[in-house]
Amino acid sequence: MKKEICLSKNKIYKGKILDLYCDDVLVEFNNHKAKREYITPHDAVCILAKVDNKFIFVKQFRYAINSEILELPAGKIDENEKAIDAAIRELKEETGYISLDMKSIGYFYPSCGNTSEKIYMFYSENLKLDKQEFDENENIELVFLSLEEIKNYIKEGKINDSKAFACLAYYLNY
C-alpha cells in the first residue's frame, strides 16, 4: 500500500494534554499534496476491573460532550511511566481499589483518522479497597454493574464510551 509522505510538520497549538498539527503531505498513490490535521495527546490506559462479580464504571461529567457519561476507569500515561503503572495508579485514584493482579489485554486506537492516541487496556479482578485519590477537578461517582446489566445499558444507550466497548469486546472474546 502506498503511503503519505510528510513534507512539512506544522504545530498549530501546544497544550497541557495534547498538541494540534496541520502537516503538508504528499499522497503517493496519486502524487497530490494534501493537508492532514491531527492531534497528538498522551497515550492512555483503561481498566476493566471486576469486584464481587460486578464491573466498576465511573460516572463523570465530560465538558467536550456537555454530559455525564459512564466510562471505565481510565487516564493518561505520564511521561516516562509504563502503561501498567499508569493503570494501577488510575484505578486507585478513580475508584479507591488497588489491583493485585493487573493484566494487559491489548490496546486500540480510538480515532486513528485524527489522533495518534493509543489506549492500553487492562483487566483486574483481585482488588483491595483503599481510598479514592481524585485529581483536583475530578468529580467521580462509582457504578457497579453485572455483565447482564452492562449489556442492557448498552442496548438502552446508557453506555456509549469507546473504551468500555473495546475492553468488553476483548474480555468477552478472549
C-alpha positions as CSV (number, residue, x, y, z in Angstrom):
1,M,0.0,0.0,0.0
2,K,1.3,3.5,-0.8
3,K,1.8,5.9,2.0
4,E,1.6,9.6,2.6
5,I,5.0,11.4,2.9
6,C,5.3,14.3,5.3
7,L,6.6,17.4,3.5
8,S,6.3,19.8,6.5
9,K,5.2,19.3,10.1
10,N,3.3,22.3,11.4
11,K,2.4,22.5,15.1
12,I,-0.5,24.9,15.5
13,Y,-1.2,24.5,19.2
14,K,0.8,23.1,22.2
15,G,-1.4,22.3,25.1
16,K,-1.2,20.6,28.5
17,I,-2.6,17.3,27.3
18,L,-2.4,17.5,23.5
19,D,-0.8,19.2,20.6
20,L,-2.6,20.1,17.3
21,Y,-0.8,19.8,13.9
22,C,-1.6,20.6,10.3
23,D,1.0,18.9,8.2
24,D,1.6,19.1,4.4
25,V,1.9,15.7,2.9
26,L,2.4,14.1,-0.5
27,V,-0.1,11.3,-1.2
28,E,2.0,8.7,-3.0
29,F,-0.8,6.9,-5.0
30,N,-1.9,10.0,-6.9
31,N,1.2,12.3,-6.3
32,H,-1.0,15.1,-4.9
33,K,-0.3,17.4,-2.0
34,A,-2.7,17.5,0.9
35,K,-3.1,18.7,4.4
36,R,-3.5,16.4,7.4
37,E,-4.9,17.8,10.7
38,Y,-4.4,15.7,13.8
39,I,-3.8,15.8,17.5
40,T,-1.1,14.1,19.5
41,P,-2.3,13.5,23.1
42,H,-0.6,11.4,25.7
43,D,-1.3,7.8,25.4
44,A,-3.8,6.4,27.9
45,V,-5.0,3.4,29.8
46,C,-8.4,2.0,30.7
47,I,-9.2,-0.7,33.2
48,L,-11.9,-3.3,33.2
49,A,-12.0,-4.1,37.0
50,K,-14.2,-6.8,38.5
51,V,-15.2,-6.9,42.2
52,D,-17.9,-9.3,43.6
53,N,-18.9,-10.3,40.1
54,K,-19.6,-6.7,39.1
55,F,-17.6,-4.4,36.9
56,I,-16.6,-0.9,38.1
57,F,-17.7,2.0,36.0
58,V,-17.1,5.7,36.7
59,K,-19.8,8.3,36.1
60,Q,-18.4,11.8,35.4
61,F,-19.2,15.0,33.5
62,R,-17.3,15.5,30.3
63,Y,-17.1,19.0,29.0
64,A,-16.4,18.0,25.4
65,I,-19.8,16.3,25.2
66,N,-21.5,18.5,27.8
67,S,-22.9,15.5,29.5
68,E,-22.3,12.9,32.2
69,I,-21.1,9.6,30.8
70,L,-20.4,6.1,32.2
71,E,-16.9,5.1,31.5
72,L,-14.3,2.6,32.6
73,P,-11.6,3.9,35.0
74,A,-9.0,5.5,32.7
75,G,-6.4,8.2,32.4
76,K,-3.3,9.4,30.6
77,I,0.1,7.8,30.9
78,D,2.5,10.2,32.4
79,E,5.9,10.9,30.8
80,N,8.4,8.0,31.4
81,E,5.6,6.0,33.1
82,K,4.9,2.4,32.0
83,A,1.3,1.7,30.9
84,I,0.8,-1.0,33.6
85,D,1.9,1.5,36.3
86,A,-0.5,4.1,34.9
87,A,-3.3,1.6,35.0
88,I,-2.6,0.7,38.7
89,R,-2.4,4.4,39.6
90,E,-5.5,5.4,37.7
91,L,-7.6,2.6,39.1
92,K,-6.5,3.6,42.7
93,E,-7.1,7.3,42.1
94,E,-10.5,7.0,40.5
95,T,-12.0,4.0,42.4
96,G,-10.0,3.6,45.5
97,Y,-9.2,0.0,44.6
98,I,-5.7,-1.4,44.5
99,S,-5.1,-4.1,41.9
100,L,-3.2,-7.2,43.0
101,D,-3.3,-8.8,39.5
102,M,-3.3,-6.1,36.7
103,K,-3.1,-7.9,33.3
104,S,-2.7,-6.3,29.9
105,I,-5.4,-7.3,27.4
106,G,-4.3,-5.3,24.4
107,Y,-4.6,-1.8,23.0
108,F,-6.5,0.2,20.4
109,Y,-6.6,3.5,18.6
110,P,-9.8,5.2,19.4
111,S,-9.9,7.6,16.4
112,C,-6.9,6.9,14.1
113,G,-8.3,9.3,11.5
114,N,-7.4,12.4,13.6
115,T,-5.3,11.3,16.6
116,S,-2.3,9.2,17.3
117,E,-3.6,8.3,20.7
118,K,-3.2,4.7,21.8
119,I,-5.2,3.3,24.7
120,Y,-3.8,0.3,26.5
121,M,-6.4,-2.0,28.1
122,F,-6.1,-3.8,31.4
123,Y,-8.1,-6.3,33.4
124,S,-8.1,-6.9,37.1
125,E,-10.3,-9.0,39.4
126,N,-8.1,-9.3,42.5
127,L,-8.8,-5.9,44.2
128,K,-8.3,-4.5,47.6
129,L,-10.4,-1.5,48.7
130,D,-8.4,1.6,49.9
131,K,-9.5,5.2,49.2
132,Q,-10.0,7.3,46.2
133,E,-7.5,10.0,45.3
134,F,-9.1,12.2,42.7
135,D,-7.3,14.8,40.7
136,E,-8.3,18.3,41.9
137,N,-11.0,18.8,39.2
138,E,-12.4,15.2,39.2
139,N,-15.9,14.5,40.5
140,I,-16.5,10.8,40.0
141,E,-19.3,8.5,41.1
142,L,-18.7,4.7,41.1
143,V,-21.3,2.5,39.4
144,F,-21.1,-1.3,39.8
145,L,-22.7,-3.3,37.0
146,S,-23.1,-7.1,36.3
147,L,-22.4,-8.3,32.8
148,E,-26.1,-8.6,32.2
149,E,-26.7,-5.0,33.4
150,I,-23.9,-3.8,31.1
151,K,-25.5,-5.5,28.1
152,N,-28.8,-3.9,29.0
153,Y,-27.2,-0.5,29.5
154,I,-25.5,-0.7,26.1
155,K,-28.8,-1.7,24.4
156,E,-30.5,1.3,26.2
157,G,-27.8,3.7,25.1
158,K,-26.7,4.3,28.7
159,I,-23.1,3.1,28.0
160,N,-21.6,4.6,24.8
161,D,-17.9,5.0,25.7
162,S,-15.5,3.5,23.2
163,K,-13.0,2.4,25.9
164,A,-15.8,0.3,27.5
165,F,-16.8,-1.2,24.2
166,A,-13.2,-2.2,23.3
167,C,-12.4,-3.6,26.8
168,L,-15.6,-5.6,26.9
169,A,-15.0,-7.0,23.4
170,Y,-11.6,-8.2,24.4
171,Y,-12.9,-9.6,27.7
172,L,-15.8,-11.4,26.1
173,N,-13.8,-12.9,23.2
174,Y,-10.5,-14.0,24.8
